[in-house]
Amino acid sequence: MESNTYDAIVVGSGISGGWAAKELCEKGLKVLMLERGSPYEHVKDYKSALREPWDLPHRGRTTVEQKKKYPVIHRGWAASEAVMDGWANEEDCPYTELKPFTWWRSYRMGGRSTLWGRQSYRLSQMDFEANERDGVAVPWPIGYNDIAPWYDHVEKFAGISGSLENIGHLPDGQFLPPMELNCVEKDVAKRIKQEYGDKRHLIIGRVANLTALIPGRSKCQFRNRCWEGCPFGGYFSTQSSTLPAAMETGNLTVRPYSLVRQVLYDKNTKKATGVEVLDTETNQTYEFKSKVVFLCASTLNSTWVLFNSATDIWPEGLGSSSGELGHNVMDHHYNIGASGIVEGYEDRYIFGKRANGFYIPRFVNIGSDKRDYLRGFGYQGGASREGWGKEVAELNIGGDFKDALTEPGQWTIGATGFGEILPYHENKISLDKDRKDKWGLPVLAMDAELKDNELKMRKDMQEEMKAMLTIAGVKNISTWDSGHAMGHGIHEMGTARMGHDPKTSVLNKWNQVWDCPNVYVTDGACMTSSGCQNPSLTYMALTARAVDHAVNELKKNNS
Amino acid sequence: MERRTLLKMIALLTGGAVIGGNAFLTGCSSSKESDLKERLNLTPQQIAFLDEVADTILPTTPKSPGAKAAKVGSFMKVMVNDCYEAPDQQIFLEGMDNLDAACNKMHRLGFVEATAEQRLSLLTAIDKEAKEYMSKKGDLPNHYYTMFKQLTLLGYFSSEIGHKQALRYNQVPGRYEGDVPYKKGDRSWA
């Protein structure tokens, strides 16, 4: 018989949920991990990963039927034949867009940890101080020193490759050997250094792909097919990393098809007693009990669970007493930058497919640099030689045309900015009680947008990239701005922020819900500000830190 | 990033957007959809015709086999069936007749009967015309030849022959080197 009592319940199996499960299990707790979607087994279920690209019937393109079924995924680059099964079913799981919002979800084991971009950067003391310094929103309740040891901890296990750069606002970490910048990128980096000295840097991306062996996994094979699932375990995902570690303890139970409808709250003890689960296959409801609950259901879904919990006490949900639950939605705005042609280097080429590019850390509003907006942005990009899609002078058809297409073309280089979005109280999500999903549950309504600060920053994101490419001698520079709907950065953050004060924040400095201290929220929902760095590494570190706290609390209470 | 760049480049090469790409066509639900489905069930002759068109665009050379060897005709069938909206499917179907008619007009022969030189001169002319049309067309329908060409390029270079013989393919490179010597004539990595 299925036992329904555990020491800890983890809601979600993505990057944060995987970490919560591993850390809790390794500290000896009996853990139930709940995943709303289907199983997705390491290697065995990576169906396309070892097939040849020409075995895909549409060679990577999606069908008319898929376009109709997955309209949100088709708003950008995420729609690709090999990974369509990975995205959440949009017909079963709709949401309401009061303002345009792109929500790219994966409802299966491992969540987006198999699909993620793997770029891994630390936030710095500058980022943790930003709200307080600028008088924006509320201050973070933690500083860099609180999280630094936990960054060390998660980096060592996850395996982050990167270079030591000694840049104050982009702290170095416990890195595996860096990947290589290619010859063009190296020279552009040199030119930027000559021009800007220590103010700007072009460095190799810090990425969760293994450039050295970690027990139980293989090195990155440079196939650049990560999001199909890596049969070598060459990058960090729940499947390759945290799940096997958690399973090895013998303490983990995983239950797929388990949609958590609410956290069960006992008003006498003022604590959670467990969760209520809807089995998405059978429509049966189950209750599971535990001493502690970790909500890691992804930023907006963790808040959805809170909205639906303890509503007899707080009509707006567990954690709503501050008036901030669902508010302060953030993301990183991008799809804006510049690119151009690099002359020369015709006798240079590359070997292998690097699932990584270069990174230009933030340089605006730092030190003496002052702009007419707050915060800043980084860039991600790369240089490469054109492939068979290049234009061939004077040739459009025939044998010479074909042969010309088989040789690499000129070098091009480009980058997109990733900009910080401020936490605005009025950028929010709420429950749309008039609209239900496949299981009759109310869906989320999104009401968030970029504001003046971000729009001003975007002008700079375009101009500064153009300026750097110009200095580097790049030709035919063109800039682009594809606009940004919230969520499109897939870095959705906020809605249950951490803070010092229960009157203005949902979580305390240990990621505990102020109103219910045995519920921890450690995914992107907890973020008090967004920085401009890719956030997943921070969720890992905050999760490991919160688990340590939770287990210490349990020990205290038991002694 | 790479995929986006690729689509952009195919579009650039053929003077417009990638047909059947992410730009979404709505409406146009034809009452003759069942009729259209029937006709999309291309015959072996039609697939052979498409192979010849593709092989004129990308023929066999001393360096590598052509599009026919890579079975681009069959690939086009799959793509038009699954990835094209109904109005584009219609244009594609009519395009085969239009192309044959154009060949008759230029050479007094059907496309399949025409010599390789005749086919090349015909498609060279249509290529120019289609590219110009697509770059200026605005909301007008797509050009059938642009479909043939886009699908030929994609179908050929993404095929096994395209990967291994036209380009160089290494399924498991195992490492990355960002600065290796290149000499003119070396093939691109697929």
Interface residues (C-beta under 8 A of the other chain):
Chain A: E52 P53 W54 P57 H58 R59 G60 R61 T62 T63 V64 E65 K67 P71 H74 R75 W77 A79 S80 M179 E180 L181 N182 C183 E185 K186 Q221 F222 R223 N224 E346 D347 R348 Y349 I350 F351 G352 K353 R354 G357 G382 R385 E386 G387 W388 G389 K390 E391 N396 I397 G398 G399 F401 K402 D403 L405 T406 E407 P408
Chain B: M1 E2 R3 R4 T5 L6 K8 M9 I10 L12 L13 G20 G21 N22 F24 T56 I57 L58 P59 T60 T61 K63 S64 G66 F75 V78 M79 D82 C83 Y84 E85 L120 L123 T124 D127 K128 K131 K149 L153 L154 G155 Y156 F157 S158 S159 E160 G162 H163 A166 L167 N170 Q171 V172 P173 G174 R175 Y176 E177 G178 D179 V180 P181 Y182 K183 K184 G185 D186 R187 S188 W189 A190
